[in-house]
Amino acid sequence: MNRLPVYLGALLAAILIRVGAAEAACGDISIAEMNWGSAAVAAHIDEIILEHGYDCEVTLVPGDTIPTFTSMLTKAQPDMAPEFWINAVRAPLAKAIGENRLLLGAEILQEGAVEGWWVPAFIIEAHPEIRTVDDALVRPDLFPSPRSPGRAAIQSCPDDWSCQATTRNLFRAFGAADKGFELLEPATAEALDASIASAFETKTGWLGYYWAPTAALGKYPMARLSFGVTHNQVEWENCTAVPGCASPQRNSYPTSQAFTLVTQEFTEKAAPAMDYIRTRQWSNATINGILAWQEENRASNRKTAEHFLKTHEEVWSKWVLPLVQERVRTALQ
């Protein structure tokens, strides 16, 4: 029996079902535009793709982690949070997913959000033996303090950031002061970024706390150092992240996961788009580069989203069907 016609018929039917899904009507959708760079740009990318690719009516609303989660949980609004960091709400989120009230889409940050102590890539190129925090601490001469001649420096965070406590505790856990280092705490995020910019302009060593995805790491090639130990969550919660902990131990930063979060209502109103929501993710290198472009061009989140869609088709075309790709391309012309 020739099974080829049967197989081809089934394949054609599957293709028509997917195309039909892409063409199905989509409802009114609200998306949280979170108040940090990568998530805000993602919201505008979603707006463009959902509106033009799936005929959704999209409204962007201001968002932040806890307020957005609470509103989605209690009011089913907004319908979607494109980049939702789950560490702060793991237990209630798991409960909401178990009750079919909320649903996780793709892990949008492919490698997760990463924190740590970084050095410029040019330091590693000149001194390939430096791979860990301990390696850097035995070379205070490479990381001169801009404030104290003869001393080395580790850059920390502004005092209203939670990473200030972790950096202070790790500074003590690694005995950095005894190795000739002082801890510098910039007053603002802009001052922290300026210290990195100055290091690259003068080709001077820099060592300190930073995170990704960010515009700075898209503009300035940096290398994250190993702390030489695995992340200890118990130690982290009981001491590393506790301001003024009496006896901090060596530890490393956790990797924070960020997913797309949608309500159950979203899966009903925008069912044709769920394949997209379950697929869409990007690398930190991609996001860093996009955020650097945004900063250099002083572009809005909308313009940055359009720039991404026009210049990174090799990334987003994998998220959607050819029919949706063509609709988005046409809209961007």
C-alpha positions as CSV (number, residue, x, y, z in Angstrom):
1,M,0.0,0.0,0.0
2,N,1.4,3.4,-1.0
3,R,1.3,5.5,2.2
4,L,2.9,8.6,0.7
5,P,-0.5,10.3,-0.3
6,V,-1.8,9.7,3.2
7,Y,1.4,11.1,4.8
8,L,1.3,14.2,2.5
9,G,-2.3,14.7,3.2
10,A,-1.7,14.7,7.0
11,L,1.3,17.0,6.6
12,L,-0.8,19.5,4.5
13,A,-3.6,19.3,7.1
14,A,-1.2,20.1,9.9
15,I,0.3,23.1,8.0
16,L,-3.2,24.4,7.2
17,I,-4.2,24.1,10.9
18,R,-1.1,26.2,12.0
19,V,-1.7,28.8,9.2
20,G,-5.4,28.9,10.2
21,A,-4.4,29.5,13.8
22,A,-2.1,32.4,12.8
23,E,-5.0,33.9,10.9
24,A,-7.6,33.4,13.7
25,A,-9.0,36.5,15.4
26,C,-7.2,37.8,18.5
27,G,-8.7,39.7,21.3
28,D,-7.8,42.9,23.2
29,I,-4.5,42.3,25.0
30,S,-2.7,44.3,27.7
31,I,1.0,43.9,28.2
32,A,3.1,45.1,31.1
33,E,5.9,47.5,30.0
34,M,8.3,46.8,32.9
35,N,10.5,49.6,34.2
36,W,13.8,48.2,33.1
37,G,15.5,48.2,29.7
38,S,15.3,44.7,28.4
39,A,11.8,44.0,29.6
40,A,10.5,47.4,28.2
41,V,11.9,46.8,24.8
42,A,10.5,43.2,24.8
43,A,7.0,44.7,25.5
44,H,7.2,46.8,22.4
45,I,8.5,43.9,20.3
46,D,5.5,41.9,21.5
47,E,3.2,44.7,20.8
48,I,4.4,44.9,17.2
49,I,4.3,41.2,16.5
50,L,1.0,40.6,18.2
51,E,-0.7,43.6,16.5
52,H,0.6,43.1,13.0
53,G,1.3,39.4,13.0
54,Y,-1.8,38.1,14.9
55,D,-4.3,41.1,14.6
56,C,-4.4,41.6,18.4
57,E,-5.4,44.9,19.8
58,V,-2.6,45.7,22.2
59,T,-2.4,48.2,25.1
60,L,0.9,48.7,27.0
61,V,0.6,49.5,30.8
62,P,3.3,50.4,33.3
63,G,4.7,47.4,35.2
64,D,7.0,46.3,38.0
65,T,7.6,42.8,39.4
66,I,5.5,42.6,42.5
67,P,2.6,45.0,41.6
68,T,2.3,43.3,38.1
69,F,2.3,39.8,39.6
70,T,-0.3,40.8,42.2
71,S,-2.6,42.4,39.6
72,M,-2.3,39.5,37.2
73,L,-3.1,37.1,40.1
74,T,-6.1,39.0,41.5
75,K,-7.5,40.8,38.5
76,A,-6.1,38.8,35.5
77,Q,-4.7,42.2,34.3
78,P,-2.4,42.8,32.5
79,D,-2.7,39.8,30.3
80,M,1.1,39.4,29.9
81,A,4.4,40.3,31.4
82,P,7.1,39.7,28.7
83,E,10.1,39.4,31.1
84,F,9.1,38.3,34.5
85,W,11.8,37.5,37.1
86,I,10.4,34.6,39.1
87,N,12.8,34.4,42.1
88,A,10.9,36.8,44.2
89,V,7.5,35.0,43.9
90,R,8.4,31.4,43.3
91,A,6.0,29.9,45.9
92,P,2.8,31.9,45.0
93,L,3.6,31.6,41.3
94,A,3.8,27.8,41.6
95,K,0.4,27.8,43.3
96,A,-1.1,30.1,40.7
97,I,0.2,27.8,37.9
98,G,-1.1,24.8,39.7
99,E,-4.6,26.4,39.8
100,N,-4.4,27.3,36.1
101,R,-4.6,31.0,36.8
102,L,-1.2,31.9,35.4
103,L,1.0,30.3,32.8
104,L,4.7,30.4,32.0
105,G,5.8,31.0,28.4
106,A,9.4,30.8,27.2
107,E,12.3,31.6,29.4
108,I,12.9,34.9,27.5
109,L,16.4,35.4,28.9
110,Q,18.2,32.4,27.4
111,E,21.1,32.3,29.9
112,G,19.1,33.9,32.7
113,A,20.0,37.2,34.3
114,V,23.5,37.1,35.7
115,E,25.3,39.0,38.4
116,G,28.8,39.0,39.6
117,W,32.2,40.7,39.7
118,W,33.6,41.6,36.3
119,V,36.8,42.9,34.7
120,P,37.4,44.4,31.3
121,A,38.1,41.9,28.5
122,F,41.4,43.6,27.8
123,I,42.6,42.6,31.3
124,I,41.9,39.0,30.5
125,E,43.6,39.3,27.1
126,A,46.7,40.7,28.7
127,H,46.6,38.4,31.8
128,P,44.8,35.2,30.8
129,E,45.7,33.7,34.1
130,I,43.0,35.8,35.8
131,R,39.8,33.7,35.8
132,T,38.6,33.9,39.4
133,V,38.1,36.6,42.1
134,D,41.1,35.1,43.9
135,D,43.2,35.5,40.8
136,A,42.3,39.2,40.6
137,L,42.8,39.9,44.3
138,V,46.5,38.9,44.1
139,R,47.0,41.6,41.4
140,P,46.0,44.8,43.1
141,D,48.4,46.6,40.8
142,L,46.0,46.0,37.9
143,F,43.0,47.7,39.5
144,P,44.1,51.0,40.9
145,S,41.7,53.0,43.0
146,P,40.8,56.4,41.4
147,R,40.3,57.7,44.9
148,S,43.4,56.5,46.9
149,P,46.8,56.4,45.3
150,G,48.6,53.2,46.1
151,R,45.4,51.3,46.8
152,A,43.3,49.0,44.6
153,A,39.5,49.2,44.3
154,I,36.5,47.1,43.9
155,Q,33.4,49.0,42.6
156,S,30.1,48.3,44.4
157,C,26.5,49.5,44.1
158,P,24.6,52.6,45.1
159,D,23.3,52.4,48.6
160,D,19.6,51.9,47.7
161,W,20.4,48.7,45.7
162,S,20.3,45.2,47.3
163,C,23.6,44.3,45.7
164,Q,25.4,46.7,48.0
165,A,24.9,44.3,50.9
166,T,26.1,41.3,48.9
167,T,29.1,43.1,47.6
168,R,30.1,44.3,51.0
169,N,29.8,40.8,52.4
170,L,31.7,39.1,49.6
171,F,34.4,41.8,49.9
172,R,34.9,40.7,53.6
173,A,34.5,37.0,52.8
174,F,37.4,37.2,50.3
175,G,39.6,39.3,52.6
176,A,39.9,41.9,49.9
177,A,40.9,44.7,52.3
178,D,43.9,42.7,53.5
179,K,45.0,42.3,49.9
180,G,45.2,46.1,49.3
181,F,41.7,46.8,48.1
182,E,39.1,49.3,49.1
183,L,35.4,49.2,48.3
184,L,34.0,52.1,46.3
185,E,30.3,52.7,46.4
186,P,29.1,55.1,43.7
187,A,26.2,57.4,44.4
188,T,24.2,56.5,41.3
189,A,23.9,54.0,38.5
190,E,25.3,56.6,36.2
191,A,28.4,57.0,38.3
192,L,28.9,53.2,38.2
193,D,28.6,53.2,34.5
194,A,30.9,56.2,34.2
195,S,33.6,54.3,36.1
196,I,33.5,51.6,33.5
197,A,33.6,54.0,30.6
198,S,36.6,55.8,32.2
199,A,38.4,52.4,32.6
200,F,38.0,51.7,28.9
201,E,38.9,55.2,27.7
202,T,42.2,55.0,29.7
203,K,42.7,51.3,29.4
204,T,42.9,51.0,33.2
205,G,41.9,48.0,35.1
206,W,38.4,47.9,36.7
207,L,37.0,45.3,39.1
208,G,33.5,45.3,40.5
209,Y,29.9,44.4,40.6
210,Y,27.8,44.4,37.5
211,W,25.0,42.4,35.8
212,A,23.5,41.4,32.5
213,P,21.6,42.0,30.4
214,T,22.6,45.7,30.3
215,A,23.6,48.4,27.8
216,A,27.0,48.8,29.4
217,L,27.9,45.2,28.7
218,G,26.8,45.6,25.1
219,K,29.1,48.6,24.7
220,Y,32.1,47.5,26.8
221,P,33.4,43.9,26.5
222,M,33.6,42.5,30.1
223,A,34.5,39.1,31.6
224,R,32.7,37.7,34.6
225,L,35.0,36.2,37.2
226,S,34.3,32.9,39.0
227,F,34.0,33.1,42.8
228,G,35.5,29.6,43.0
229,V,32.5,28.1,44.8
230,T,29.0,27.1,43.8
231,H,26.0,29.1,44.9
232,N,24.8,28.3,48.4
233,Q,21.2,29.4,48.7
234,V,21.0,28.9,52.5
235,E,24.2,31.0,53.1
236,W,22.9,33.6,50.6
237,E,19.6,34.0,52.4
238,N,21.0,33.9,56.0
239,C,24.1,36.0,55.5
240,T,25.4,36.9,52.0
241,A,22.3,39.1,51.2
242,V,21.9,40.3,54.8
243,P,23.3,43.8,55.5
244,G,26.1,43.7,58.1
245,C,26.2,39.9,58.4
246,A,28.8,39.1,61.1
247,S,30.6,36.2,59.4
248,P,30.1,36.1,55.7
249,Q,31.4,33.1,53.8
250,R,32.5,32.8,50.2
251,N,29.6,32.4,47.9
252,S,28.6,33.1,44.3
253,Y,25.6,34.9,42.8
254,P,22.5,32.9,41.7
255,T,21.3,33.0,38.2
256,S,17.9,34.7,38.1
257,Q,15.4,33.2,35.7
258,A,13.0,35.4,33.7
259,F,10.0,34.0,31.8
260,T,7.1,35.4,29.9
261,L,4.1,35.2,32.2
262,V,0.5,35.2,30.9
263,T,-2.9,34.9,32.4
264,Q,-5.3,32.0,31.6
265,E,-7.5,34.5,29.9
266,F,-4.6,35.4,27.5
267,T,-4.4,31.8,26.3
268,E,-8.1,32.0,25.4
269,K,-8.1,35.5,23.8
270,A,-4.8,35.1,22.0
271,A,-4.6,31.3,21.5
272,P,-3.1,31.7,18.0
273,A,-0.1,33.5,19.5
274,M,0.7,30.9,22.2
275,D,3.3,29.2,19.9
276,Y,5.1,32.5,19.7
277,I,4.9,33.1,23.5
278,R,6.3,29.6,24.1
279,T,9.2,30.1,21.7
280,R,10.4,33.7,22.1
281,Q,13.7,34.0,23.8
282,W,17.0,35.8,23.2
283,S,20.6,35.7,24.3
284,N,22.1,38.2,26.7
285,A,24.6,39.2,24.0
286,T,21.7,40.1,21.7
287,I,20.0,42.1,24.4
288,N,23.2,43.8,25.5
289,G,23.8,45.0,22.0
290,I,20.3,46.2,21.5
291,L,20.3,48.2,24.7
292,A,23.7,49.7,23.8
293,W,22.3,50.8,20.5
294,Q,19.3,52.3,22.3
295,E,21.6,54.3,24.7
296,E,23.9,55.5,22.0
297,N,21.0,56.7,19.8
298,R,18.8,57.9,22.7
299,A,16.0,55.9,21.2
300,S,12.6,55.2,22.7
301,N,11.6,51.7,23.6
302,R,9.4,51.6,20.5
303,K,12.2,52.7,18.1
304,T,14.5,50.2,19.7
305,A,12.0,47.4,19.2
306,E,11.7,48.4,15.6
307,H,15.5,48.5,15.2
308,F,15.7,44.9,16.6
309,L,13.0,43.6,14.2
310,K,14.7,45.2,11.2
311,T,18.3,44.2,12.0
312,H,17.9,40.8,13.8
313,E,15.5,38.9,11.6
314,E,17.7,35.8,12.1
315,V,16.6,35.8,15.7
316,W,12.9,36.7,15.7
317,S,12.0,34.8,12.5
318,K,12.5,31.6,14.4
319,W,9.7,32.6,16.8
320,V,6.8,32.8,14.3
321,L,5.4,31.2,11.1
322,P,6.3,32.6,7.7
323,L,2.9,34.2,7.3
324,V,3.5,36.2,10.6
325,Q,7.0,37.0,9.5
326,E,5.7,38.6,6.3
327,R,3.0,40.6,8.1
328,V,5.6,42.0,10.5
329,R,8.0,42.8,7.7
330,T,5.3,44.7,5.8
331,A,4.4,46.7,8.9
332,L,8.0,47.8,9.4
333,Q,8.4,49.2,5.8
